[in-house]
Amino acid sequence: MKAVVIHAAHDLRVEDFVNPPMGPNDVEVRISNGGICGSDLHYYHDGGFGTVRVREKMALGHEIAGVVAAIGAKVTAVQVGDKVAVNPSLPCNVCKYCLEGKPRHCLDMRFFGSAMRFPHVQGGFREMLVCSEVQAVKLPAGMALERAAFAEPLSVCLHAANQAGQLQGRRVLVTGTGPIGALCIMVARQAGAREIVTTDLSDAPLAIARKVGADLAINVRNDADRLSKFSADKGYFDVVFECSGSGPALASAIAVARPGAVVVQVGIGGDIAVPLNVLVAKEIQLRGTFRFDAEFDWAVDFLASGAIDVAPLLTEIVPMGDAVRAFDLASDRSRAMKVQLAF
């Protein structure tokens, strides 16, 4: 079979790939759609992110959905022919964090398309994938697989919302309106947010943000004063989702958050400065958020029911043979929100 494999920065190839043998609790999935994530783009452009580096060739991808092609002897949750969204997380279920009910912090996590461990965990951008039964989440028969491939990024945003706490009736700011920021807007709207404002440096994603639920979209590159007005009387927003991973974005978010607000840091960047004096004086709670646990199943339910409609976020579905073009398109925020590969 073929897979989309990264060898080094800007060395992306579609090449032959061999699946590991199936075990009795495994499922073989014929992959249909896979969304290109920000981490995939970091591998493509930089060979990794932070201290995580590609040290051997690795199939990319973890936002994937497909159809069950074969099942192990002990598998009961799915049958051949079932549509599934594939949860890329496989925690060990025996370490202290797994036993505490925090498997996202597993000490022996295997996450598809990740170079955090060596040998790397190969990703899902391949024609066929073998995964554990627990990772194959069954979909309704009529559900479109391009929609199901949004389950992973949506689950990230649902977990971020859990970290934020109460959203109903709250005034919410989302900084950074890429796919994750846009999905945070949709989650906040679904949860009953009273008002949602979003910011970005580009007009194209802001236009989509307005379509999916933002009441106000501000280009802070061109009109920073429009956001700074919300800092009057010690701030305005009850909850902030900081999705850019940018130091200036976090600082501006803290400036416009009201006393006692919750700021959830969703975006990942390098080490950044935090205005601690303002954080302390306004008693703002700065919370991290990392991956997801049960939220993956919730995401599937939201997508299956249509309660969250991700169609406005899907820019283009590109055949896997044109993977380099797909990655270049996904890297251009003026043209693309979410690009998927078709296998």
N, C-alpha and C positions, 0 to 999 in steps of 0.2 A: 504494500500500500504506500501512499504518499503522505507526507507531513510537511508542515511549514516549520523550518528549523533555523534557529539563530546559531551562527558560529562565532561571531564577534560583531562589534558595532558596524552597522551598515553592511553586514554580510549575512543576508537572509536568503535561504534557498528552499525550494520545493524539491524534496528528494525522497528516496526510498526509506522506509521505516518499518521496523519489525516490532509487533506487539509482544509483551510477555505472555507466557501461557496462562490460561484461565484456571482458577481454583474453584472449589465447589461452591463458594459463596460469592463468586464474581459474575459480572454481567458484561457482555460485549455489546457496545453501542456503535451503530453506524452513525457517525456525526453528520449532521445536516448543516447547522449554522454555528458560527463562533464569533463573538464580538471582540474587537480589538480594544484592549484596556490601556490605561495610562502606563501601567507597569510593563506591558508588552512594548510600548513605544520607548520606554527607558532602555529596555534591552536592545531594541533596534538602533537607537541613536547613540547610546552611551555604553553599551555592553553591560548594563546593570544600573544600580542606584545605591547611593551610600556605600557601605562596605560589601554589598552583595554584587558579585561579579560573575559573569559567565566564564566557567573554567573548563567546560566541555560543551560540545554541541548539544542543543536542547530544543525540543519541540515547544513552541510557545502556546499560550492560550489557556484560559480557564472559564470563559463565559460561553458555555457550550450546551447544545441540546441535540437530540437525535432520536433514533429508533432502535429498540433492542433487537440485536441480530442473533444472540445466543445467550443461554443462561447456564450457570453451574448447577450441579445435581441438587444442592441444598437451597437454591434460590426459590422463594415463594412470593416475594413482593411484586414482581413484574413477570411478564410473559413475552415471548418472542412476538414482535410486532407492536408492542406498546411504545408510545412516545414518552420520552423522559427528558427532564432537565437534569444535568449532571452537577451535583454539588462537588466543587473541587477540593473541599477539605476532608481529610481523613485523619482524625485525631487518634491517639493510641488507646484512649479510654482506661489507662492504668496509672498515669502519672498523677501527681498531687492536684494539678489544676483541672484535669479531666474529672477527678473524683470530687472536686469542689463544685462541679457544675459549670466550669469555665473552659470547655474544650478548645475555644479559640486561642487559648494561651498554652495549649499542649506543648510539652517539652520534646515531643517526638512527632510533631505534625508533618504530614505529607500533603502538600498542596500542589495541585497540578500547575506545571509551568513555572516552577520556582527554583532559583539557583541558590536559595538560602542554605541548603544542605548539599553535601557532596557524597556520592554521586547526586546530580540534580534530579529533581522530580520532573519527569517529562510531562509536557502539557497536552492539551486537548485539540490542538489544531492539526488533526490527522483524520484520515478517512474512517478509521476504526479505533476504538478506545476500549480498554479493559479497565473496569472500575469495580469497587466493592458494591454489593447489593445495596448497602445503606446510602450510597452516593447517588443511586439512580432513582430520582423522584418521579413517580408516574404522573402523566399529564392526561387531561381529557382528550378523547380521540380526535375531536375537532379543533384542538388548539394549534395555532400556527407556530412552527418551531422557531421562526425568527423572533417571535414575541417571547417564547420560552427562554431564549438565550439571554434575555435581560434579567433572569432570576438572580444571578450572582451580584451584579451591581446594585440591583434594587434591594437585595438583602443587606448589603453594606449600609444603605441609607436607612433601612428600617432599624438596624441596630443603632445607628447614630441617633435616630429619633428616640429609641429607648433610653439612650444615655442622656438625652435632653430632658426627659420627663414630660410633664404635662404640656401639650401643644394647643389643646382646645382653648380658643379665646385669646391666644397669645399673639403678640406682634413679633414676627420672625424676620431675621435678616439672613440671607444666604450670600456669602462672598465667594466668587468663582463659579461661573455658570457653564462648566463643562458637563459631561454626562452625569457625573455624580452630583454636582450642584443642581442640575435640572431635576434629577430624581428626588433630591432632598426637597425641592419645591413641591413636587407632586405628593410626596409623603406628608409634608406639613399641611398641604391643602386637604388631603384625605383625612388627616387627624383633626381638622377643625380649626386651623390657625385663623385668627381674626384678620390679619394683614401680613402680606409677604412682600418684602423688598429684596431685590437681588442686585449684585454689582459684578462687573467684569471690565476688562480692558478692551473688549471687542464688541462691535455692534451685532454681529451675526448670532452668537449664542444668546445675547440678550433678547433678540427678536423671538427666538424659540422659547425662552423663559417666559415671556409674556403669554405665549400660546398655551403653556402648560400650567399656568396658575399664578404667576407673579403679578402683583398689583402695580408694582413700579420697578422698572429696570434701569439702572444707572450705569453709564459708561464713566468710570472714575478716572480714566485717562484724560477724557475731554471735559468732564464736569464734576470734579471732586467736591466742589462746594455744595453740590446738591446732596451729597451724603453727609457732609460735615454739619449741615443744619440740624441733623437729628441728634447732635451732641448737646443741644440746649437743655438746660435744667437737669444736668447730669446724665442725659441719655434717654433713649426712647424704646429700644428693643428688649423684649423679655428673653428671647432665645436667639442665638446666633449659630449658624452652621458655617464654619470657616472651611471652605472646600478647595482653596487654591494652594495651600502650603506656603504662603508668602508672608514674610515678616510684616511688610507694610499693611497687608490686608488684615492681619491679626490685630495690629496696633489700631487701625481705624475702626475695627469691629469693637474693640474694648472701649474706644472713645465714645461710640454711639450706643453702647449697651447701658441699660438703666441699672441702678444699684440693685444688687441681688440677682442679676441676670445670670443665665447659664450660657457659656460659650463652649460649643463642641468643636474640637479640632478634628476635622475629617481629612483634609488634605495633608499629604506628607511632603515635606521639603527637607532642607538641611537644618542645621542649628540656626535659630533665629532669636532676635532680641524680643523680650516681652516687657511692656511698660508696667513693671511690678507696682510702682507707686499708685497708679490708677487702678490696677487690679485689686490691690489691697483696700484702697480708700473707698471704692465702690462695692466692696465685698462680692466681687464677681467670681463665679465658680467656673474654672477652666477645666474641661474634661476631655480626655482622649477617647477615641473610639477605634476599635480594631476588628476588622472582618465581621463575623457574625456567627451565631449558633443556630437556634431554632428558627431564626428569621428567614432562612432559605425556604423552608416549607411555606411560611407566610407569604413570601414573595411569589411563589408559584400560585398560591390561592388568589392573590390580588390580580395577577396577570391573567389567570384563567377566567376569573369572573368579569374582567374588564373594568374593575373598580379603579385601576390605574392603567391608563392607556399610553403605552410607550411609543406608539406609531409616529408621533411627531419628532421623535429623537433619532429615528433610523434614517441615515443619510443615503446609504447605498449598500447593496449586497454584491460583493465582488467574488468571482470565481477564485478558488484557491491558487490556480495557476498564475493569477495576476497578483500574488500576495505582496510583492514589492510596491506595486501601484496602490494597493489597498492601504498599506502602512504609510505611504507618502500622503495619501488623501486624508487618512485619519490624523496625521500630524498637522494639517492645515486647518486651524480653527476658523478661518474665514469661509471655509467651504464645507466643513464636516462637523457633525456632532458625534454620532456613533456609526462606525463602519463595521460591517460584518463580512466574514468570509463564508462562502458556500462550498461545501465539500461534496 
